[in-house]
Amino acid sequence: MRTEAETLLSGFIGKFGPRHQVLIRAVRQALRRRFPGAHELVYDNYNFFVIGYCPTERPSDCILSVTAAANGVGLCFLHGATLPDPGKILAGSGKQTRFLRLESASVLKRPEVAALLSIAAARSKAPMPSIARGKLIIRSVSARQRPRRKDAGRGARANDGISGALKS
């Protein structure tokens, strides 16, 4: 039986172009398999659509998130600045977060990405539950939002704005 939260989530994802819809769903499915007990905290904000993965229902406990905008889908490590990154695959220069631009969900299987996922989970303030299924929680929906699809009239770039993305 489909919950109200799942129905809302489907509508949020449906705002994106077909390619990004498929990618968001595939990344979500892969992360649900990887972290079955994680709570998914969903934000459909002005700039980004975000699904945070947390061991608790508290946003401050999130370890990573899937982020999406009209120009692409990414994986954000909320404490990525402290993660070991010998391959220099993480982007960003802030004091806390780092991210990967994703072109496919298979990127999550790459050894260096899988290692980052494991380390991020191990360093979490609260342990990531591994048995029970986490909740899907809609946390925030903004009335005004940037477009979730590229403007077809402007001629989107061939890579749909995901330059520098990790490929499978």
N, C-alpha and C positions, 0 to 999 in steps of 0.2 A: 504494500500500500504506500502510495506516494504522500509524503508529508507536505504541509504548507511551506516549510522552509525549502524543501527540494523543488517545489513548484516555482517559488520565487527565484531560487538559484538558477533554474533553467531559463527563466525569463531574463535574468541579468546576462547570462552567457549568450542568449539569443540576440542581444543587441550588437554583437560583434559579427564581422564577416565570417563566411563559412569556414575558411582556413583556420582562423583563430578560435572559432567555436570548437572545432575538432581538437585542436592543440590543447586548449584549456581543459576540455573533458578528459583527454588522454593523460595529461600531467596530473590532474586531480585523481584519476583512477590509480595511477602509479604511486602517488603519495599515500593514498588510502591503503594500498597493499603494504607499503613500506612502514607506515605508522597507523595501524588499524585502531589504536586506542586514542589517537589524537582528536582533539576537538577542532572543528573547522569553524573559524570565525570569519564571517563574510561582510565585506564593506563594498558597497557600490557608490563610491564617492565621486566628487567632481572630476578629478584628474584620472583616477585609476579604479579599476575593479580589483579587489584583493580577497584572497582566501588565505587566512593565517592558520598555521598548524601549531597547536598548543597542547601541552600535557594537562592543563587545567582550563577553566573557562575564563581566566583572566588574560586580557590582551598583553599585559606586560610579560607573561610567561611564554609567548609565542617564540618559536625558534626559527621559523622560516615562513615564507608566504609565496604564493603564486600571485603575480601582478600582471595586469593586462591593460593595455590602452590601444588606441587605433593603430599605433605603429609597431606593436609586438607584444609578446608574452615573455615574462621573465620569472626567475626564481630568486627571491631576495632572502639572504641570510641576515637575520636581524642583529646578530653579533658577529658578523662576518669579518670585521676588521681584526678580530683576535684569532681567527681560524688560520691554521697553517695552509699556505697556498703555494707550494713549491713550483707548480706549473703555471702560476700567474693567470689562472682562468677567471678569477673574480674581478669584476669591474667596480669602479666607485672609489672615492677618496675621502669619504666622510669619516668621522671619528668612530662610528658604530657599524653601519650596514655595508654590505657588499652584495653584488648580484651577478647573475648570469642571464644573458639573453638566450632564449630557447627557440630552436627551430623545430625540434621534435621531442617527444617524450622519451625517446631512447637515449637522449643525453643523460638522463638520470641513472642509466646503467653503466656509464663510463666509470672506470675505477676511481679516478680523481674526484668525480662528482659524488659517487657513492661514499667515498671516504669523508668528504665534507659533510654529507648528510649524517653519517654516523657520529662524527666528532661533534657536530652541532647538537645532536640529540643527547650525547653523553655529557655535554657541558651545561645542559639545561638546569635551571634552578630546581625544577621538580622533575622527577623521573617520567619518561614517556610511558603511559600505560600500554601494555602489549596484548592484553587479553580482551577487554571489553571494547565494543565499538564506540568511538567518540561521537559526540553530538554535533549536528550541523546547526550553527547559531547565526542568524542574521543580525548583525550588530548595528549597521548604519546604512541608510539609503539616502543619498542627496537628491533633492528635488531638481537641481540644475546639474547637468553633467556635460562634459566635453563629448563630442561625437565618438562613438565606439568603432566606427568604420572609417576607412580612408575615403576621402572625397573622390569619387569615380571620375569627376570632371577634370581633376587636376592631373590625372595620369600618374597613378601610384608607381613607385619604383618596382623593378622586377622582383626584388627580395621583400617587398611589402614592408619596408622600413625596419627590418630586423638585421641591419648591418652589424657585423661583428658577432653574430649569433653562433653558438656552439652547434655544430651539426653532428648528426649521429655517425 
